[in-house]
Amino acid sequence: MSDSDLIKLYSKHILALAAAIPHLGSLQDPQGEAKARSPLCGSTVTVGVALTDGAVSQFAQNVKACALGQASAAILGKVVIGLDRETLQQGRDALHAMLTKDGPVPSAPFEGYEVLLPARDFKNRHASILLPFDATLNAIDAT
């Protein structure tokens, strides 16, 4: 990876998101909890959730990931409260398609993922970017 590729990939916006991840920490009594890990880079995201009427009512995340994974966690963390599993799965699927199939940026309520468009060219980063969704979906499944 060249220096210019790194500069493009780790933009100021991505770094700003990585520095402001919502809902960091853990829930005292989560209904479901799960940890997702990228075997390629070792990044991990652990999520705790509580649901009310099938939608996320409480959410906490512990993010040990590269700046791209952290940025993804920040974007998801801003919108996760109030979403149900189906909506989250659709968001994950759209993000995966954006990264791997030149699909469009995920639509509302998942605004903000366009900042990660440069990561399309770095397949080794895709798993880290998807970790927040994977951990959240697994935590919901554990309820």
TAWO-V128717 format. One record per residue. RES is the residue in three letters. SS is DSSP state (a for helix, b for strand, c for the rest). Layout:
RES&SS  RES&SS
//
This chain:
MET&c  SER&c  ASP&a  SER&a  ASP&a  LEU&a  ILE&a  LYS&a  LEU&a  TYR&c  SER&c  LYS&a  HIS&a  ILE&a  LEU&a  ALA&a  LEU&a  ALA&a  ALA&c  ALA&c  ILE&c  PRO&c  HIS&c  LEU&b  GLY&c  SER&c  LEU&c  GLN&c  ASP&c  PRO&c  GLN&c  GLY&b  GLU&b  ALA&b  LYS&b  ALA&b  ARG&b  SER&c  PRO&c  LEU&c  CYS&c  GLY&c  SER&c  THR&b  VAL&b  THR&b  VAL&b  GLY&b  VAL&b  ALA&b  LEU&b  THR&b  ASP&c  GLY&c  ALA&b  VAL&b  SER&b  GLN&b  PHE&b  ALA&b  GLN&b  ASN&b  VAL&b  LYS&b  ALA&c  CYS&c  ALA&a  LEU&a  GLY&a  GLN&a  ALA&a  SER&a  ALA&a  ALA&a  ILE&a  LEU&a  GLY&a  LYS&a  VAL&a  VAL&c  ILE&c  GLY&c  LEU&c  ASP&b  ARG&a  GLU&a  THR&a  LEU&a  GLN&a  GLN&a  GLY&a  ARG&a  ASP&a  ALA&a  LEU&a  HIS&a  ALA&a  MET&a  LEU&a  THR&a  LYS&c  ASP&c  GLY&c  PRO&c  VAL&c  PRO&c  SER&c  ALA&c  PRO&c  PHE&c  GLU&c  GLY&c  TYR&a  GLU&a  VAL&a  LEU&a  LEU&a  PRO&a  ALA&a  ARG&a  ASP&a  PHE&c  LYS&a  ASN&a  ARG&a  HIS&a  ALA&a  SER&a  ILE&a  LEU&a  LEU&a  PRO&a  PHE&a  ASP&a  ALA&a  THR&a  LEU&a  ASN&a  ALA&a  ILE&a  ASP&a  ALA&c  THR&c
//
